[in-house]
Amino acid sequence: MILQQLSIINFKNIAQADLSFSDNINCFLGNNGMGKSNLLDAIYYLSFCKSFTHVIDSQNIRHGEDFFMLQGVYERNETPEVLSCGIRRRQKKSFKRNKKEYSRLSDHIGFAPLVMVSPDDTILIQGGSEERRRFIDIVISQWDKPYLDTLIRYNKALEQRNTLLRQEVSDAMLYEIWEEQMAHAATIIYNTRSRFLSEFIPVFNRFYNLIANGNEQVGLSYKSHLADGDLMQQLSETRQRDLILGYTTKGIHRDDMEMTLDLYPMKRIGSQGQCKTYLIALKLAQYDFLAHNGNTRPILLLDDLFDKLDSERVERIMQLVSSDIFGQIFITDTNREYLDNIVRRTTAHHCLYNVENGVFTLIP
């Protein structure tokens, strides 16, 4: 997947921008708060129909304006594609592919695969299990369309069961209707997540060892109630407790990934550099997985990549990024030395932009 051109109007602090990109490395240099991350978020939006920061759509509209518009001209497997999105305050968002509007936004997910490394990724380690489930679901949904549909069905059934619990309904048959739907969908989701992680974890370990030079022992494992047996039976057994609590305590909506360093939780003992290395390895493994399992290579967005890393890790990451492992890359930094170093390491065509107050200037 190659993003050739991007047009932006009133997106966050970017009033207007019309940019053309290299098929290989695109670098954006500027101080914090100038709009580098907002550009990457605009690209992310065209892949996922939402902001990477998970804010509501109207909050992406530039202050004082009533709408924003994004349009990307892509090349996907040598075929031209145009993706566009527009939203006005208090109106439904419009998302189109080649001028044809999607009836369901979920149908677009996976068409323009993308991986983003961002400072906000720390929530994967420090946040709750829902963040790590979201990570798994984003990866799988980009190459397995039925998975996303199954996940939607599970969440709808879960919502209905929770409604019964909050209303303190005692009729077992009403619960069984939704529990059966949950159990059927959960089995599919659990099996898909298990297969994904069995392939993903060795790749993650390989990237972590490349960046850390093999000096640390990290772990990543999958935890799920479905490992204990049939969900239908578990839901039946916990129904009375769930009635007291008012929510469902068993199911794949409680799944988690356990992240460790030297057999201890990463969030508890990992340094800033080790946590950053862990997150970068996760995202590079995500890219590798999508590249090998999808039908087009993802776009890679690297936001403030080198912050909190020692010089040796920075050097090994620059070697990785400059190699031909990846396709099109967008990378931001406040330090031109790092970006120039990456550019010097590759013979491929590149673009370098300076960013100031939402204005992008191509540097010759």
JODA-V463888 format. One record per backbone hydrogen bond with DSSP energy under -1.0 kcal/mol. NH is the residue of the N-H (numbers start at 1). CO is the residue of the C=O. Records with the same first field share a line. If there is no record, write none. Layout:
NH = CO + CO
This chain:
2 = 75
4 = 73
5 = 73
6 = 19
7 = 71
8 = 17
9 = 69
10 = 15
11 = 14
12 = 60
14 = 11
17 = 8
19 = 6
21 = 4
25 = 349
26 = 329
27 = 351
28 = 331
29 = 353
30 = 333
34 = 31
39 = 35
40 = 36
41 = 37
42 = 38
43 = 39
44 = 40
45 = 41
46 = 42
47 = 44
48 = 44
49 = 45
54 = 51
59 = 56
60 = 57
61 = 58
62 = 10
65 = 62
68 = 87
69 = 9
70 = 85
71 = 7
72 = 83
73 = 5
74 = 81
75 = 2
76 = 79
79 = 76
81 = 74
83 = 72
84 = 96
85 = 70
86 = 94
87 = 68
89 = 66
91 = 88
94 = 86
96 = 84
97 = 100
98 = 82
100 = 97
102 = 95
107 = 104
108 = 105
111 = 108
115 = 299
117 = 301
121 = 118
122 = 119
123 = 120
124 = 121
125 = 122
126 = 122
127 = 123
131 = 128
133 = 129
134 = 130
135 = 131
136 = 132
137 = 133
138 = 134
139 = 135
140 = 136
141 = 137
143 = 140
144 = 140
148 = 144
149 = 145
150 = 146
151 = 147
152 = 148
153 = 149
154 = 150
155 = 151
156 = 152
157 = 153
158 = 154
159 = 155
160 = 156
161 = 157
162 = 158
163 = 159
164 = 160
165 = 161
166 = 162
167 = 163
168 = 165
169 = 164
175 = 171
176 = 172
177 = 173
178 = 174
179 = 175
180 = 176
181 = 177
182 = 178
183 = 179
184 = 180
185 = 181
186 = 182
187 = 183
188 = 184
189 = 185
190 = 186
191 = 187
192 = 188
193 = 189
194 = 190
195 = 191
196 = 192
197 = 193
198 = 194
199 = 195
200 = 196
201 = 197
204 = 200
205 = 201
206 = 202
207 = 203
208 = 204
209 = 205
210 = 206
211 = 207
212 = 208
214 = 209
215 = 212
219 = 260
221 = 258
223 = 256
227 = 224
228 = 225
229 = 226
234 = 230
235 = 231
236 = 232
237 = 233
238 = 234
242 = 238
243 = 239
244 = 240
245 = 241
246 = 242
254 = 251
255 = 252
256 = 223
258 = 221
260 = 219
261 = 264
262 = 217
264 = 261
266 = 259
268 = 265
269 = 265
270 = 266
275 = 271
276 = 272
277 = 273
278 = 274
279 = 275
280 = 276
281 = 277
282 = 278
283 = 279
284 = 280
285 = 281
286 = 282
287 = 283
288 = 284
289 = 285
290 = 286
291 = 287
292 = 288
293 = 289
294 = 290
299 = 113
300 = 328
301 = 115
302 = 330
303 = 117
309 = 306
314 = 310
315 = 311
316 = 312
317 = 313
318 = 314
319 = 315
320 = 316
321 = 317
322 = 318
323 = 320
329 = 24
330 = 300
331 = 26
332 = 302
333 = 28
339 = 335
340 = 336
341 = 337
342 = 338
343 = 339
344 = 340
345 = 341
346 = 343
351 = 25
353 = 27
354 = 361
355 = 29
356 = 359
358 = 34
359 = 356
361 = 354
363 = 352
